[in-house]
Amino acid sequence: MDKILQDNAQAEFKILKPQEAADRLRCSAALVYKLSQLGHLPSVRIGRKIGILESDLIKFVELNRYPQPRALTHARR
């Protein structure tokens, strides 16, 4: 049990402001707030402000990526 507590205490995380998350996503802060409000982008509330964990932002991007396009092949006649 002590090992688990030590691992959690040593875990570092970065909390981004909505504008910082928006800059990384190249969108508006209003969209970040909306995504958070809708539950699409997890956030933490600190008083009246919200913050986005950097790890949650990375997961959000990974989950919302379009599949890589396949190589174009020409049909032979």
N, C-alpha and C positions, 0 to 999 in steps of 0.2 A: 504493500500500500504506500509506503514511504517513497518508493521508487517512482510510482505514478505521480505523486504530488511534486516530486523534484523535477520530473520531466515537464509537467505543466507550468511550474514556476519558471523554468528556464526557457520555455517556448516564447519566442518573440514574434510579435505581429505588428503590422503597421495599419493604422486607421487613416483612411483618406477622407478629406472633406469632399462634399459633393462636387465642387468645382474641379478638384484634382482628379476625381474619377471621370468627370466629363472631359477634361483635357486628354486623359489617356484614351477614352473611347472616341474622342473627336466628335462630341455632341454637346448639347447644351446642358447646363446644370438642371434646368427644368425637367428635361427628359430623365435624368438620373433620379430626381425626386419622384417623378411619376412611376418609373420602373420599381423603385423602392416601395412606393405606396401600393402598387398592384401586387407586390410580393415576388416579382420576377428577379429582382436584385436584392439579396439579403442586406440588411443594414442594422446598425446598433443605434439606439437612442441614448444620447448623453445629455441629460437635461432637456433643453428645447431643441438641441441640434441633433443631426443624424451623422453617422460616419459609416463608411464602407470599408470592411476589411479587405486589404489588398488580395488576400487569398480568395475571398468571395468574388472579387472582380475578375480575377483570372479564371475561376471556375465558370462564371457567367459567360465570359468570352468563349471558352472552350465548348460549352454546351450550346452556344448559339452560332457556331461556325457553320457555314455552308459546306457540303461535302466537296472535296477536291474534284475538279472536272476530269473526266476520263479523256485519254488521248483520242483525238479524232481519227477515225478509220474510214477509208473510202471503200464502198462496196464495189466489188469487181463484177463486171457483167459477163 
